Amino acid sequence: MDDTTMLIHFPELLPSSRCEAVPGVRHLDPGFPAGLAPEVGYLPPGLPLDARAAARWLAQATGYAGLFAPGALRAAEAAAKAPGADPYGDPTRVIVGELAALEGLGPAPQGAAPGADTSRLRAQAVLLLACERERALAEVRTLGAAHGGAVERLGATLGLEPEDMDELAAAGGLALDDGEEPAYAEPAQWQPVLGAMLRLLPPQAVLYADAAPVVEAWREAGVPLAPVAGAELARLLPGAPAGGWLLARCPGYVLMGATRPLAEAPWLDGERTVLARAAGAGQ
């Protein structure tokens, strides 16, 4: 596939986040330690954090990232800076600084080469955290399936009806979230990923999206999605399955839900191409 028709999955970054691969569509690899094979991954050239620095920063950051819900980061940062707080004895303060950088609240993560583009550095960091979140959700789903099987076997051994076993599991703290909610169900979950991807992807890359919540959010935001078929569809995705396909060409900030250019993100001004599968088509 040449660069003019390079398709990149959005919003999923890891192949394991999808039920099945889409032939001809690759995943953006921000230098995640697990790595992706070249045929399924696209590693942007010249990433600010090399493999070793990315792994080291992610190992630190993910130990604390889950502690901070959206909107709570400023409060966490304030607590770390409170009078009497030990700036050296608590690594949480360091991680708060790293996470704050992702919201533009502080310096960028350390470990990059001198002179690295701060916006590219933050974009890479956001995507590394997104990869780790996807990996963790996949792990929860696997554990949930194994746990559910064990609970069912226990119920069968005890001769309990399914509804009785459900009640017992909940009462005994045995219930486990099955993790079936999509990783990117809400705009707040995929918009940071989108902004980071658009910072690192070349302008000619085409985003491939078939997540219904994303496509629906774009429709509601007025993204100019129009039906596409025939030769144009075949050029973008050879062998595309039958069904409804939509194409949009618009500035990146429109995909982000903004109505005007964002001064802090000039890379979103350029036109981007999105190929989307209409909600319900083949899903």
N, C-alpha and C positions, 0 to 999 in steps of 0.2 A: 504494500500500500504506500503510495507516495504521500508527501507531506500535505498536499492540497486536500486530501481526503482522510486525514488522520482523525479517527473518531475516538473520543475519550469518554468513558462512563461518567455520568454525574447523577447523583451525588456520591455513589459508592466508590471507595478507593481500593478496597480489597476484594478480590474475586470471591472469597468466602462469604461476603456479605450478600451474594446473589444466589438464587436457586440454581441457575445455570448460566453458563457463559454465552455471550452473544458473539458469534464468529465475526471477526473483523473489527471488533471494538476492544480497545485496550483500557487499562487503568493507570491513572497518574500515580507514579511512585515518588514520594517526597524524600526518599532515602530511609524508609522504614527498615529497621534492622532485619526483619524477616526477608525482605527483598522480593522482587517479582521477576520472573523470567522475561527476557526481552520480548518474546512473542505476545505476552499478555500485559506487560507493563511499559510505561513510558517514563523514563528518568530524565527530567529536564537537565540540560547541560549547565554546568557552573553553579550548582546549588551552593548557597553560602556555607551550610554545615556539611562537612564531609561525613562519611559513614560512621567514623569513630565518634566525632563530636555530636552527631545526631543521636546516636545510641546513648551516649552519656547524658545528654540533656533530657532525653525522653525518660530515661530511668529515674532521674530526679523528679521531673515534673509530674509524671503519672502517679507517683506516690501520694500526691496531694491534690491533683486536678479534680478528683471526684468530690472533694470536700466543699467545693465552691459552686453553688448553684448560680445560674445567670442572674446578675444584678447584685450578688452578694460579694463580689470581688472587692469593691471599694471598702466595704465594711471590714473585710478580712485584712486588707492592707492597712486600714486605720488602726485596727487592733494590734497589728505587728509593730506599728510605729508609736503605740501608746507609751506614755511616760512609765519608766520602769521595765519596759520590755527589753529582754536581752537580745541584742542584735547579732550575737555570735553563737549563743547556746541553742537556738531554735532554728533548725533548717527550714521550718515553715515560712519564715520571713523571706528567705532566699527564693523559695518557690513562688510565694506571692508576687515577688518582683518579676519573676519570669512570666507568670500568668498575666500580670498587669500589663506587661509589654504587648501581649496579644490584643489588648483592648486599647493600645496606644497610651497607656497610663504611665509608662516608664521606659527605661532603656531596653533595647532588644536583648534576647538571650545571648549569653556569652559563648564563645567557642568558635565563632566564625572567623574567616580570614580577615586581616586588616583591610579596611576600606569597603567591606561588603555592603551591598545595598540593604538598608534597614527594612524597606518594605518587602523585599524578597525574603529576607531573614524571618520576618514575622509571618509571612505567608507559609514558608516551609514549616515553621513551628506549629502553626494552626493545623496544617495537614498531618503532621506527625501525631498530634494529639487526636485528630479525627480518626486516623488509622488505629490508634490504640483503643479508642472507644469502640470502633467496629469490631476489633478483635475480642474485646471484653464481652460485648453483647453476644457474639457468636459462641463464646465460651459459656455464657449463662444459658443460652438455648440448648447447648449440648448437655450441660449439667442438669437442666430442667427435664430434658427427655429421659436421661438416665434415672433421675430422682423419681420421676413419675412412674417409670417402669418398676422401680423397687417398691414404691408405695402400693401399686396395683398387685404385685406379687404378695406383699404382706397381707393385703386385704383378702386375697384369695386363700391364703394359708389360714387366716382367721375365720373364713367363711362369712365375711361381711359384704353387704351390698355396696355398690359404688357410692351411693349417696351417704351411707354411714361412714365409709372410709374418708370421704371428703371432709365431713364434719369432724372426724377424729384428727385428721391431719392438720386442719386449721386450729383446732383446740390445743393440739400438742406442739404447735410451731413447726410442723412438718411441711406446711404448704410452701411452695416455691414458685416465684413468678416465672411463667413459661417464656418470657422474653420475646413474645411474638410481635410486639409493637414494632413497626418499622423504625430503623435507626434515624431516619430523616422524615418524621411525620409532620413537623412544624417548620415554618420558614426560619425561625430562630435557630433551628438545628442545622439547616443546610445553607443559609445565606453566608455565614462566615467561611464555609468550605468553598462556596462559589467564588467569593471575592478572592480567596487565596489561590484557587485554581486559575482564575483569570490573570492573576499576577505572574504565574509561572508558565502558563501554556503559550505557545506561539500563536499569533493572530489567526493563522490559517486552520488551527485545530477546530474540529467540530465537536460540540458537546452532544452526547447521546443520553437521552433521559427517557425512562419508561416508568418511573415511580409516580403513581397516580397523584399523591399529595403534591408533588412538585409541579406536575403539569397543570393541575387544577389551580394551584396558587398563581402560576404564570397567567393563566386565563383570566383570573380575577384581577390581576394587576395590569391587564391590558397589553401583555406581551403579544406582538402580532404573529401568532401561530396560524399558519394557513396550510390547507391540505397539500400534500406533495405525493407524486406518484410517477410512474413511467421512467423515462430516461434519467431524470434528475435524481429520483430516489435510488435508482440502480447505480448511479455514479457515486452517491454518498455511501450507500450500504448495499453492495452487490449481494444478490440472493436474499434480500429483505423478505421476511415472512409476510404473507398476506395479512391485510388488516389496515386500520386507519393510521396514517402517518402524517405528522405535522412538521412544518419547517418555519423557522423564524430567523430573520437577520436583523439585528438591532444592536444598539450600544450596550455594553456590559452593564452599565448602571440601570438600564431598563430591566434586565434580568434580575437585578438586585432589588427591584421594587421601587426604585427612585424615579422621580419625574424630571430630574435635571442632573447635570454632571455633578460629581462629588469632588470638591476641591482637594480633599485629602487623598483621593484615589484617581489620579489622572489616567491610569492604565485602563480604567473602566469606560473611557470615552470612545474607544475604538469599537468598530462593528464586530459582532460575534455571531456565529452561526450555531443554531441548535436544531438537532433532529430529535423529535419526540414521538413516542408511540401514544396514540390517542388512548385515553383512559378506557380500560376494558377490552382493548384490542389484543386478543391473544393472551390475556392475563387471567 
